[in-house]
Amino acid sequence: MKRNIAFMYAIALTQGMVFYGPVATLYRQAQGVSVFEITLIESISMLLCILLEIPWGMIADRIGYKKTMVVSNLVYFLSKLVFWQATGFAGFLAERVLLSVAIAGLSGVDVNLLYLSSPEQNRQRVLGIYNSLGMAGLLAASVAYTLLPPQHYRLLGGLTAVSYGIAALLTLGLAETAAPGSREITLYHTVRLLGQTLHNKSLLCFLLAVALLSETHQTITVFLNQLQYTRSGMTEAGIGYAYMAATALGLASGYSARFTQRAGRKRAGIYLFLLPLCACLALACCPFPLLSVAGILTLRLCDSLFQPFQTKIQNELLRTPYRATALSLNAMLTDGIAIGTNLAYGALAQRSLPLAFGFGALLCLTGLGLFLAWYRRMQAAL
């Protein structure tokens, strides 16, 4: 359905407009939250996502994807209002609790709605454009950040809340799309799906690989990047420009399908794990401005190409009408891995940034091994 694709693109663009993005860590620190507390809040948030994934997945399959999107995006908007006024650990924890409810509700639903609304031959391309529009919104917000008064953090939080309010309104324009038979889901079907997922070694290898690479990108490019830039002696203006460059690379998601077709699935996967590994090693060993920026840009580029690639594979692997619940189960497993990696990153970064980046390199290497194990199993099954 072209209507759904158009509205989902508009939602991605407006929700991408996180105006405080270039100083997300500095924003929290200015309100009295330490680096370890930031990663602790992230881990608590992920634990809540895990607990909410299955209930939300079942709700989405029962009531439909549009209603789930409407409720989730409304809660998303409320979380940004709380963030705007938050101070200290408790305030940002409350924001993250609301965010967890929204993320768990959207988990699997947004990509499912796009996947089912797109022609089969264009699905990775549509998913790539969806991701790149989110980055386009972030890029527009980061350009606006450079034009606003320095360290005017509350204004950045308020503008972000406005953009998420617009996204919540746009959700009302979606048309319902759901897999046939999905509304008959029961707890029995969910338990059976969970058992099938846990016994599918090939799928588990793939999900673990996705979790390790995605969380390495998320933690380093969202939280540790600013600390690395400060460590290398960059000014706040320089950090803003580096952030804009990294955000612009998010537009590469639109080229994910073309990249995969040219390189092939195996070679594409190897590149997308190996390059972040090298970037983490460079960040650990070379605290210089240009190399620091190059390392962060490499991580962002690889993640931009990787997300539509892995999302399409996850959807292809589904063999059930209860698609939202199945993807929620997948997300539950990947979030479980993320809790541990986030706490490890936070503890290591508090002690030494190079140690945290070295840990990232180790996770990328492990993820590469798991991806290759998944690929071998898939080829053997053909």
Secondary structure, DSSP 8 states (H G I E B T S, - for coil): -HHHHHHHHHHHHHHT--TTGGGHHHHHHHTT--HHHHHHHHHHHHHHHHHHHHHHHHHHHHH-HHHHHHHHHHHHHHHHHHHHH--HHHHHHHHHHHHHHHHHHHTTHHHHHHHHHS-GGGHHHHHHHHHHHHHHHHHHHHHHHHHS-TT-HHHHHHHHHHHHHHHHHHGGG------TTGGG--HHHHHHHHHHHHT-HHHHHHHHHHHHHHHHHHHIIIIIHHHHHHHTT--HHHHHHHHHHHHHHGGGGGGHHHHHHHH-HHHHHHHHHHHHHHHHHHHHH---HHHHHHHHHHHHHHHHHHHHHHHHHHHHT--SS-HHHHHHHHHHHHHHHHHHHHHHHHHHHHH-HHHHHHHHHHHHHHHHHHHHHHHHHHHHH-
